[in-house]
C-alpha cells in the first residue's frame, strides 16, 4: 500500500468504519519494520567487525541465508500489501510461530542467548500488539519465550552469568509484552473513540447538509409561489384597468352603432353597421374572458365540467401571439362526468401547459388535448393529456423541469411547470407527469381524482 492510499484511507469515511482497512494500514507499517530489521541484520552480520561485534567466522553464511529467507518473506508480504491483501489473514498465529523460529535460528547461529538478535523478540511483540488482539500477543509472547528457552537449552551457558541473563531476558520480555499490550490497548481505545466521534460528526454533517438543502428547497418553492402570485395579481390589476378604460368607450360606440342602425333604411349601411356591432361584441367577450381569468383565484371546490374547463383555457390561449398557424385538436372521453374540484386552479394548470406547447411548436404543428379515465393505486382518476409536436426536452433536463427557476427558454422564469405541479398536488390533490419527450414532441399528463358529488 502506498503513502497516497494510506492518506486517503485516513480521511475517507469508509476507512472510519472498515476494520479491514485499518488492518491493511497496520500491515503496511509492519512491512516497513521488517525491511528495517532486515537491513540492520545484514549490517550486524556483514559489518560486525566495524561495530566491535564478535567475529562470526563461518556463521556468516548461515546467518545471511536465514536473512535471505526473511527477505523473501518480506518481499511476498510487501507485494500482498500493495495489492490490498493481508498475508495469512486467517492464520495470524502462524506468523508469530514463523517469527519465533526465525529469531531463534538467528540467535543460535550468532551468539546464542546473548545474541543482539534476541531484541527482535521485543520488536516482534510490538508489531503483534499493533496489529492483533491482546490474546494473540500473549500467545506470541509464549511462543517467543519457548523459542528463547529452547535456544538456551541447545546452546548452553558459554559464559558466567548467561543463566541470569536468560532469566532477565524472559522477565523483561514478559514485562514488555504486558506494557506494550496495555499501551497499544490504550491507543486503540482512544483511536476507536476518535473514530466513533468522527463518524458521529460525519453523520451530523450529512444530516445538517440535508436539513439545509431541504430548507433551501422549501424557501425557493415559497419564493417561487410568491413571485407567481404577485405576477398574477399585477396582471389582474392591469386587465381590470384595461377593461375599465376600454369597456366604457366600447359601450358608447355600441350604443351609437345601434342607434344609427335603427335610423337608417339603407340596406348596405345596415349590413355594415351590423358587422361593426358583431366585432364590438367580440371585443367585449375578449375583455370579459381576460377579466375573468385575472380575477383572484377561488380556492373552493365546486362541481366542474372538466371539458368545459379545458375549452375555457383554450379560449384564453387563442389570444397568445404564438397561437397563429397552429392546430389544436381535442378528443374528449364522453363518459367523463362532472367532478368536484377547484375550477380556477384546473384552468390555470391547463393553460400553462398549452402555452408551453405553443412555445415549443412551429407553425403548421399540432397540439392534441385528450381526456380519459384511468385506474391508479386502486383509485379512479381523470387524465388530461396535452401533447405537442415540438422540439422536445433534452434528456438531461427532464428530471429538473419541475424545479423552481429552472427553464430552457431564453426569456423564461422557470416558474410555470413548478407552479403547475404545486397546484395539482396541493390544490387538486392529483399529480402531473412528463409522459415522454423526444424530437417528435412532448406529452404531459394531469391526473386528478374523479371525486363526484
Order of alpha helices (4+ residues) and beta strands (2+ residues): alpha-alpha-alpha-alpha-alpha-alpha-alpha-alpha-alpha-beta-alpha-beta-beta-alpha-beta-beta-alpha-beta-beta
